[in-house]
């Protein structure tokens, strides 16, 4: 200190702390001259003493004017040192950097000015302080004082110029500092950071692309900034990096893919679009390098396929197709499990397009890696079954395609049908809404005979009799009406002339016995009219209920459809098809006369011609109803037409007596169940009557339902929507 005072006059020291800027400036000029003389004589010890004096007595002084003077003095000393300033930078720069955080904005301003002048002198030599200077500038870019911000911007531009021309700058040391600040929300800091990224990226010798994963997320974060200028700057920087990626032979796609996947789910539309655009380019450029990241990328793409913004949807669909075209193999680190997991998760998406594409992926994986997919079947099977309840027909059809592909193996086929029946059982609305579509599609994909026989086997053992009845009625209606099952109907029609048809009839019979009308329909379809008539005759009083009559009404109406055209044509030969006539008359006798179905069937039977009768029958026919004589002579006819004359062996192979006993046993079980339910209902009603009406509940007025006429048979009964 004594050495410094010996070379610096007291007046200079006094003026350096004066409140007037001009006096401080003149004092600084004198210090510059003093240091210049000391440097010329090589007396660096005294120069260090002068710098120490300026630091301890001025820049760290509690007086603001002292601190201002000290900063001006340090800058002046650096100017005086000129080319030798680098020797004293470790003394000069730290107190200036410390002043950047001064409470007085004027001191911070002078610190910027001082460092600016110091940098102009030493240029590249002060790179050793770059990280500290960058940190200080980052804070000053958001300074509350406008003049400080302005001074910091000037200093920032000078530092950028120095860095771009320096060969001592270390990008490796700088990147952690940059990464640490990339998620700062202050708009001024963000502009400052983007500016530095852009400048450094423009330097040929600095490989910013190699460090892009370190600050890529921060750039994407800026795309949703409230400032249009910041969004634009960030977008411009990202566009430049994407172009470099396209031109670079070596890129670390993996780390960046993880960032892009997260940003593709951003609530900000512009961020999502940019992220999905990058992913699109990565899939095109990276190809097999992205195999380990397939699942993550797919998880980002599928939701974007249903994005509200059309541009995003278009890019997402293109990316999805690109990704699906890449055929990864297990030996290339391709793992089916995570991709299936993503697809399964997206089946719960609220958006139809996303669910459809998820199913396409499962289908694609099944096609390419069947054995691997089947290993994960337990993980996805329940979700695939749940998807059968989807509101979209297209989704349901795709799910059925997948199920059919899985069910190519017999064990999986059995599992599918069992699960399907179980789902129908726990959710009757699924059977009502989706049952026909599901059954028809499975019949197309897996074979109608195979599907119906399996369903019949399962329903034959079904303990829930009510459900079995409902399910059989649904299957029967599908069998009678669906164009997809025309071949199955054709096979059943040949049951008396074809072994395969006979086997099918026998296979369906047990389960169809859960519904009297279903078994009658089956017999009529198989042209086993004598057995149909026998089944009708076996019905007892308990069987003829409202539900039965509703089903009979539906069957009568089906007689008028093209499906049963062959049956109506057979009525042209009543002498040959007497059992058909008797069966139809039996159904007619079960119908209430006031019902529309009665009138339809009676009208049809009235059109049966009499010209095919033999002479004895015509003589015996009464003028009012010639059919009474025909029916009277039925006992003399054992076969319907000539169907079984050449194939009597098939007729004999079917034990109709045993079949009838089977039908009656199953119907007896249904009657016992109905009686039990009625008894429970009566007991409940009796208990309620004994308790009497609760005080707080008003008594309901009596209804006169017992006096009302029965409902029209064409009206649906609850839970009975199928035959």
Secondary structure, 3 states (H helix, E strand, C coil): CHHHHHHCCHHHHHHHCCCCHHHHHHHHHHHHHHHHHHHHHCCHHHHHHHHHHHHHHHHCCCCHHHHHHHHHHHHHHHHHHHHHHHHHHHHHHHHHHHHCCCCCHHHHHHHHHHHHHHHHHHHHHHHHHHHHHHHHHHHHCCCCCHHHHHHHHHHHHHHHHHHHCCCCCCHHHHHHHHHHHCCCCCHHHHHHHHHHHHHHHCCCCCCCHHHHHHHHHHHHHHCCCCCHHHHHHHHHHHHHHHHHHHHCCCCCHHHHHHHHHHHCCCCCHHHHHHHHHHHHHHHHHHHHHHHHHHHHHHHHHHHHCCCCCHHHHHHHHHHHHHHHHCCCCHHHCCCHHHHHHHHHHHCCCCCHHHHHHHHHHHHHHHHHCHHHHHHCHHHHHHHHHHHHHCCCHHHHHHHHHHHHHHCCCHHHHHHHHHHHHHHHHHCHHHHHHHHHHHHHHHHHHHCHHHHHHHHHHHHHCCCCHHHHHHHHHHHHHHHHHCHHHHHHHHHHHCCCCCHHHHHHHHHHHHHHCCCHHHHHHHHHHCCCHHHHHHHHHHCCHHHCCHHHHHHHHHHHHHHCCHHHHHHHHHHHHCCCCHHHHHHHHHHHHHCCCCCHHHHHHHHHHHCCCCCCCCHHHHHHCCCCCCHHHHHHCHHHCCCCCCCCCCCHHHHHHCCHHHHHHHHHHHHHHHHHHHHHHHHHHHHHHHHHHHHCCCCCCCCCCCCCHHHCCCCCCCCCECCECCC
